Amino acid sequence: MTYLIPEHIVWQDVPGELALFDARDQTYSALNGSAAAIWREVARGGDADTIVRTLAERYDVPDHAIAPDVTAFLTDAITRGLLVTGTA
């Protein structure tokens, strides 16, 4: 499954985190280090499996240790309308 950043979400790296602005309701969200890393991989076009593999390699942890956190973040972001699913 591919995850996409919808047009109503504007994001920017800021020191220590990543800031999101939702133009629909004009709210801001801040993503911490691990959530920001997942977001950046989504922005690069990674699907869930690719994101898990990339982050597992980067942080030198097994895929199965990071997969639940990636899945939880993606699910929450979709629920909140920060991400959508689709085709790249």
Protein Blocks (a to p, Z undefined) as FASTA:
>chain_A
ZZdddfklccdddehiacdddfklopacdddfklmmmmmmmmnopafklmmmmmmmmnop
afklmmmmmmmmmmmmmmnopaccddZZ
